[in-house]
Each structure stands twice: as C-alpha cells, then as structure tokens.
Amino acid sequence: MTSDDIKTLLKQESDAILNIPITDEFDKAIQLIVQQIHLKKGKLVTSGMGKAGQIAMNIATTFSSTGTPSVFLHPSEAQHGDLGLLQQNDLLLLLSNSGKTREIIELVQLARSLYPDILYLIITANTETELAKNASAKLFTGNPSEVCVLGLSPTTSTTMMTVIGDILVVGTMKAIGFSAEEYAKRHHGGYLGKKSRLLFE
C-alpha cells in the first residue's frame, strides 16, 4: 500500500466523520443518560453484535471511567441469563449499523418483557427501521461507504460508532460537571491516573 493509498483512506474516514449529521438527537440522548443514570440511579447498558459489540464494550468502559456507570451486555448471552443484570431505570445504548440485527431486536423484546418501560438509544446507519423508529433517541452515522476494498467489512461504520460514542461521553461529562478529581477516583493506576491527580493536587 502506497502513501497515497493511506492518505486516501484517511481522507475518506475523516470526511465521513465530518459528515455525521448534527441534530438535536445528540442533546436528547445526553439528557436521557443524565436522567436515567444520574437522577434515577439506573445504569447505561450498551450492546451490539460482532464488531459493533466490540465498540459498544469500549463505550461502556469509557462511560464508567468518566462517572457514568455502564456495562456491556452481549445480546446473545442475554438470552442465556445475562438479561438479569438489567434493573429498573437502566438505559440501553444499542449499536446496529443496519438497524436490523436480529440479536439486538430480540434483546429489546426480552428487555421489555422484563421492564416494559425500559428506554433505549441507538447508533445506526439506517434510521428507517422499526428499531430506530422506536428508539428514544437515534444517532445517525450518515451511512458512509466502508473503506474496506470489498465494501463489506465494518471499517468506516465502526469509526463512526466510536466517534458518536465519544460525543455522548464528552457531552455527559460536561452535563454532570465531571472533574479530574472524580476521574482519579475511578482511574487510580497508570499514567492517566497520575496525570489526573496532578490536575487537582
């Protein structure tokens, strides 16, 4: 792969990021996260299948380290008992590029059989699906083409999901006034723990 090839890929992905539609759905999602987790004392439960699931797991750990309790729930394992981690006032954050992922659709059905009023947010490239239409807030990726040479493997789409997750994390941190001192309490070890403590000592 030449340097020009790499520059082309970088431009395609950066253009896709800059073209993520900015709507009031972001504000709505952040307000719901604050309401359910910080006011009603639920937790954020992220979920996705395959590579989207790996991004959902990363989003959960980032939220937890920045003051918003969050866990990842594998949609298939949910059908074998892990659904039991859900509690009243929890909020689901679902990742499905197609908006048609069978396991995610089933997860919503199962979650609502347990808690009929449970709310969910979705990050998706397809806002016209039933899954998206029934979400309390839908974060649209803009549906960019994958940079994969086959146009199949999740590449650009997972980048969009990661960036949208970052927007939600940072927006929530601002909304709750999350401080370096609070960060240090949750991230004591390593370079970041030391750096965060230096900000308030």
LUMPADO-999277 format. One record per residue (C-alpha): residue in one letter; x, y, z. Coordinates in steps of 0.001 Angstrom, whole numbers, plus 500000, padded with zeros to 6 digits. Layout:
N
AXYZ
...
***
This chain:
201
M500000500000500000
T501440503374498965
S501440506572500976
D498840507938498547
D496604504942499283
I496902505635503016
K496163509346502522
T493063508429500510
L491815506136503297
L492475508793505914
K490586511369503863
Q487625509028503338
E487340508318507046
S487874511924508149
D485302513151505594
A482838510581506921
I483374511836510485
L482837515451509447
N479613514454507681
I477971512825510717
P474599514612510863
I474454517003513828
T470892517009515150
D469071517540518440
E469108513744518852
F472545514113520475
D471172516504523093
K468173514245523622
A470435511217524148
I472676513039526639
Q469665514320528587
L468308510779528802
I471651509453530042
V471731512118532760
Q468088511486533652
Q468229507688533861
I471696507179535302
H472453510291537344
L468990511263538549
K467105507954538628
K470219505913539547
G469990503350536764
K472976502365534636
L473846502574530951
V473785499160529264
T475499499041525881
S475066496251523365
G475982495289519834
M476776492195517820
G480127491382516260
K482427494352515671
A479670496752516745
G479652494864520031
Q483369495499520498
I482755499221520020
A479812499044522457
M482105497431525037
N484648500232524634
I481924502875525004
A480759501227528238
T484223501250529794
T484798504878528786
F481481505933530316
S482282504082533535
S485680505746533894
T484085509162533418
G481433508903536097
T478510507237534329
P478074503601535481
S477893501441532386
V478174497774531438
F478267495840528185
L475592493200527645
H476218490654524887
P472900490264523034
S473254486503522671
E474364485916526256
A471358487983527334
Q469189485092526125
H471039482729528449
G470645484540531744
D472709487726531413
L469498489702530884
G469269489500534670
L471737492383535016
L469007494777533845
Q467318496852536547
Q464606499465536738
N465684502822535243
D468539501324533208
L469021502806529745
L470086500730526736
L472551502086524174
L472349499817521126
L474739499708518178
S473474498285514894
N474758499594511577
S471910498016509601
G469307498620512287
K468138495085511560
T470473492976513698
R468323490047514830
E470001489657518204
I469543493355519010
I465861493302518013
E465381490265520252
L467270491966523082
V464796494867523040
Q461878492427523079
L463360490497526011
A464276493645527933
R460744494978527570
S459277491694528714
L461222492288531935
Y460763496067532161
P458051497262529743
D459059500922530126
I462798500484529547
L464189503092527144
Y466863502690524510
L469124504806522327
I470526503576519038
I473589504336516925
T472784503247513363
A473218503893509652
N469539503223508994
T467012505440510740
E464036503978508845
T463931500619510626
E461442499767513363
L464346499506515801
A465339503100515046
K461805504477514903
N461011503115518380
A464209504456519980
S464064507355522433
A466952508923520515
K468650507803517310
L472203508799516454
F472724508579512690
T476174507713511376
G475446509233507974
N475753505774506403
P479172506283504776
S480701503687502476
E483132501269504099
V486783501842503184
C487208498060503014
V488203497180499432
L485218494828499274
G482880497403500766
L481809494767503281
S483958494626506411
P482954497112509146
T485627499800508914
T484245503295508410
S480977502326510106
T482731501306513324
T484783504506513209
M481511506463513117
M480138504490516060
T483299505176518067
V483160508912517351
I479453509132518220
G480174507266521454
D482899509831522245
I480438512689521648
L477977511116524101
V480694510566526708
V482080514105526487
G478585515628526393
T477612513694529510
M480825514690531315
K480003518342530648
A476382517887531710
I477324516391535093
G480368518627535676
F482738515673535900
S486107516694537393
A489692515460537289
E489373514590540973
E486413512334540280
Y488259510823537308
A491224509965539525
K488961508121541961
R487895505812539135
H491214505572537318
H493868505392540009
G496544503376538219
G498896504056535350
Y499877507221533540
L496321508579533272
G495696508094536978
K498864510007537865
K498106512743535324
S494562513210536617
R495768513549540226
L498280516227539229
L495421518346537893
F493920518921541331
E496708518256543849
***
